[in-house]
Amino acid sequence: MRKSILLLALLLPARAPGLAAQTEYYARLGAVGASNLLRDVIISEITVRQSIAPMLALGGSIPIGPMGYRAGVEGTFASGKYHSSENGARTDLGTLRTGTLLVGVQGPITRQVRWRAGLGAIHYWSSDKQGIFLSGGTTRFLVGAGLDYRRALLRAWDLMGSVGYDFHRFTTEELRTRGFAQNQSVSRIAVSVGLARRTR
C-alpha cells in the first residue's frame, strides 16, 4: 500500500507539467453581423437592425480527453451602430453594445481545423435609453458553433482564424410593455483572426 502511494506521488508531478502545457488562451479581433432585432408590419414594414460591428473575443480551454477534445469558455464584446428602416428611410438609433459568454466543447476535424459548440448568454445595452431599449437592456439565452483554423507561428503561439454562428431569441422589457408578445429570432455571424498561446 505504501509503495502504491509513493509511486502515485512520484507520477503526479511528472504528469502535471504535460497537462498544464496543454492549457490554451487566445484573443481575436474581427466583426459580427446580425439579422433583424425587430420586424413588425402595421401599415408598412418596420425593422430594427444592428450594423456590422467590430468585435473582440477572449477565451481559454483545457483538455478533457486523449482524443483532442477540449472544454473552454469564451467571452466577446462588440460595439456598433443600430438603426430602424421604414418605407426605405433609415434612422440612426445610436450605439448598441453586446457582450456574450459561452461555455462549450471543441474537437478536431483535421490537424489544423477544429469545431466548437457552446451554450451561454448574450446581453444587449444601448448608449441611450430610447425606443426598444427605453426600459434598459436585455439578457437572452444563446447557442453557438464555429470553426477555428490554427497555424503554428512559434513554439507556443498559433495564428488563429475563426468563423462563428450563434442564435438567440430577442425581446426587451419595453417591447413586452408595448404588447409585442413574440420574440424575434436573431442569427449572428462573426469572422475574426488572432493569436492563441499554450502555457505551462
Disulfide bonds with the S-S distance in Angstrom:
none
